[in-house]
Amino acid sequence: MGLFIAGFIGGLRTIFGIAALALLIMPSGLNDQGHLLFALMIGAAVSGFIITKFSNFKNIIAQPQDGPAVLMSVFALVVLTQNPSQELIIEVILAAVAVASIFTGMTFYALGYWKLGRIVRFIPYPVIGGFLAGSGLLITLSALSVLTNHKISLLHFDLIFESFNREGSPLLLTGILITLLLIKVPRQFKSKLVFPLILIICSLLLNLYFMWEKIPLEELQRTGWVLTPKGNSGGENSIYFWFNIPMNAWLFILENALTFIAITIVSIVAFLLNLSGLEVATNSEFDFNKELKVAGIANMVGGALGGSVNFPALSASLLGQQMKVHSRWVGFITYGFIFLFLIIGPGVLEYVPKPILGALLLCMGVSLLDEWLIKGYKRFSKTDYLIILSIAIVMSTLGYLPGVGIGLLLCLSLFVWSYSQVEIITLELNDVEFRSNVDRLPVDIQILEQHGDEIKYLKIEGFLFFGSIYHVYERIQILINSGTKIFILDMSKVKAIDSSAFSVINKIAQYCEEKKCTVLISRLKLSLRDQINLIHPSQSYLNFFGDRDMCIEAAENILIKNYEVERGGSPKFIWEDIFKDTSDKESIEKFKSFLTERNCKKGEFLIRQGDEGSELYIISSGKFDVFIQAEEDVHQLIRVRSMMAGSIFGESSLYSDLKRTASVRAEEDSTVFVLTKTSMAEMEKQFPRIANHLYRKMIGIMSERLNSLNRLISRLDP
């Protein structure tokens, strides 16, 4: 029983809805012999059957949609104003309905084929809301036009008040009363039979009133209470081959191709929103790409039969669930009622009072306005609501495309302004807080500690355009005035840079050049680096590094060079620092006696990751880099530390049997002193005081590395 009731409600609402949409699309005064109504019915039944048959959701019911119909009604009015021949106008409208359905179907299928089913997530929500509110406003105005027998628009809204002074006022008031019943009464009852029962009861009551008052049918047609007959609307004469139209009709359709693009965009948004709503309401998950392909095939077939754009309707598809039924037969019975209606003859709709169809349209429009303009006032932010309202007003006065275009422009402007307020400098450190992984001599470390605030490390993220990158320029100006001389811009997280941002980067480089400051850019994409070089080819004040640590090292080298006079001549060697607590040169010589000297050529690996080792190394001259293997590619080496004369490494091997955790490579011809585990044990026995000095030095090195790491962590995650 629930299955039949759900199908009956779906069929009745679909039939009445199609009749209302046919009334909406075909301008009043045109006699199309019922071809449009017949085409919409047969197209809806056939395409709906395909969708229900192959959709993942068993209870799905597809219906012709009001959004595309409103656009088609606007197109029909354009045709009406530009073509004097009534026959040609009808042919163009019938063909345009079919072409829109076929084109939309092809687009549906293409989106599904290329797996773009979630594209709706990238459409700004205010634009979607504005489109739905604008559709509601246009449907409401069209419904008022049906109920007043005058073309109502926002610019000619006074015609409604004029209708109250004419004989048309009872028609309008009756339609409004039925609309209130359709909106208010179903909310008081849980049964889904209430809505169609209101339509049937109101139709019967109005016809009984006409019979009681003995009002002739011709008089009802003249005053607009019932539809004007449109000839034979059933049987063989209703089959109209829309593609067999004259060439000038096709040319006119081609000239208005933007209308079909707009219909397609509107349909895509509405279809995907309906699917998203069904997912939430049924607590299920759909394959959007499959649903798009199914709907695409269905619309191409339905369009070939002259039908309009057809896809799953949210409220109708929930009928089965509300009736505790889960079967495709809900949809099949719905379409069966449409076929039955076609057999009986669509001409019976001519006896349905026009206030019923007008009220049905008015109910659709008012529901959308209530959801997006009335309730939306509290639900959305003021800026989003103004965008929604602007789109709705522009759509109802200038058309769909200008409305959506203005909405996108407003959203884009709002996004640009909002994004420009986002701080793209996500981390700011000086060299005291964030130092390179380079082991330096104590005198150099002292310079970095005293003057490290002259180096600023700025981490920049996101998409760079004029509004966002200009904050970096302003910040650099402030920092230069406070004494910063060297800037490190880490752009590893920069996704893209537009042309306006390149001009600001050029401005930053020129400003730093004037102030004798240096800008080092780290880890910027190679393609973006090339574009910057084309704008600002000078390398004196704007330098690029592929590795962040090397970039910081370069900045530190510049700073140390600037304060080279403070180094006080040749720096002390490592053992002078080890034995700084004593002036006993004999201890130094005894210590050196346990060391062996080794020379390394540039590029030679002194230590390889994974090897066993038992030696400690002290660099006498040259430079070594420490590398680890990347997890995703063992052949890729990542530099984690750089060491110069006086640095100590490999100390953990003296106290454990663990394998080497990193590789060490000479970056230039170098010399090292080697202390083996055996020699260390011998030193501990013979000269424990000397060994103790070495221990304290190694503890100091490890402590400094740990403190540096803790300072960085405290800034990254305070």
Secondary structure, DSSP 8 states (H G I E B T S, - for coil): -HHHHHHHHHHHHHHHHHHHHHHHHS-TT---TTHHHHHHHHHHHHHHHHHHHH-SSTT--EEE-HHHHHHHHHHHHHHHHH---HHHHHHHHHHHHHHHHHHHHHHHHHHHHTT-TTGGGGS-HHHHHHHHHHHHHHHHHHHHHHHHTS---GGGTHHHHHHTTSTTHHHHHHHHHHHHHHHHHHHH---TTHHHHHHHHHHHHHHHHHHHTT--HHHHHHHTSB----S--SSGGG---TT---HHHHHHHHHTHHHHHHHHHHHHHHHHHHHHHHHHHHT----HHHHHHHHHHHHHHHHHTT---EEE-HHHHTHHHHTT---THHHHHHHHHHHHHHHH-GGGGGGSBHHHHHHHHHHHHHHHHIIIIITHHHHS-HHHHHHHHHHHHHHHHH-HHHHHHHHHHHHHHHHHHHHHTS--EEEEEETTTS--SEE--HHHHHHHHHHGGGEEEEEEEEEE-HHHHHHHHHHHHHHHHTT--EEEEEEEEEEEE-HHHHHHHHHHHHHHHHTT-EEEEES--HHHHHHHHHH----SSEEEESSHHHHHHHHHHHHHHHTGGGG-SS---HHHHHTTT---HHHHHHHHHT-EEEEE-TT-EEE-TT----EEEEEEESEEEEEEE-SS-TT-EEEEEEEETT-EE-GGGGT-----SSEEEESSSEEEEEEEHHHHHHHHHH-HHHHHHHHHHHHHHHHHHHHHHHHHHHHH--
